[in-house]
């Protein structure tokens, strides 16, 4: 029996609720029906113990017994090893799932995260850097479109690769970035319609709302 | 016996030689002393077969027998499984190596790659987006500095995590981005002084130079 503990912030500002990365772990844990607890660390006062678990002072991290793991990608790879619901057992399919995990994080999110941050902060985007990111995101979406039109999930069956890719593209969709990419948009809709996503999202929203009393704005 | 084939472009413009990602794989293969061949695909005319191996039309990819793998991170994870010279065999150290691989690609390179691209294209950086990236890179380097001051390599012994992190930071160093981070700079110097890096770098430079005749500029 595993003893899985997911650590996230006690509270975050309302505008980022629903996109904090503990969502990706909650989603995986719900998909696999693995029992887990959620613990909190202060958002406003990050101590030495926090940095010992997560060197960038971010969240989430996961402890599995006496093992503490940071980086969402590394944690999802670990969880993938615990459940066939998160990663195919067939060697070729498993390799595809790992490829698409890295693709989501290093090829697509490297373009999409700054792009969505710029939108989020209402930057106009009419600068050389802003335009470069428009092209970068377009380049990636143009290639993801035929991939996602070809099949329901990236590694044949639903896997941690889809949790990462769908969560990355979901935020692009929020800023209308998928308007010209119907297969990407349908994929995001398909992934976020899964009961495990719905529960993970609702649980994150409720968790941070419970922190409001102790964190006056 | 493995049959490893690394595929990269036949040629690239001079200004990007030395930073094409096949370097990360050459470096790993040299460290592990694994036998491998290098094959080329056209830089200028990327066909359907290229996209079948690498959905973004980029390089490198690796074939290991009948298995074709894309995404440098996924390939390095695969190679890590083939040699203890690339990934510690101790479970805790191995987990640290995986964490730092993801940290290099999703936490550090997400900030550093666009930052170096902006420098490379001589953008002035005095825009909201340019300034946001200055802060993003600073945030990451401030956290990497104490980590890299603590030990020689990220997972105790040299591993694929160091190939990724050092190659990511090396490019920042090229644009004087490590001036205030002596431990980061010493780490880059330590990593790139390894004979396997020197050979990988020289081999990449020679490979692309051989493509000059067939690719007039």
Interface residues (C-beta under 8 A of the other chain):
Chain A: X51 X55 X56 X57 X58 X67 X69 X70 X71 X72 X73 X74 X77 X78 X92 X95 X98 X99 X101 X102 X103 X105 X106 X107 X109 X110 X113 X114 X117 X118 X121 X123 X124 X125 X127 X128 X129 X130 X132 X133 X136 X139 X140 X143 X144 X147
Chain B: X51 X55 X56 X57 X58 X67 X69 X70 X71 X72 X73 X74 X77 X78 X92 X95 X98 X99 X101 X102 X103 X105 X106 X107 X109 X110 X113 X114 X117 X118 X121 X123 X124 X125 X127 X128 X129 X130 X132 X133 X136 X139 X140 X143 X144 X147
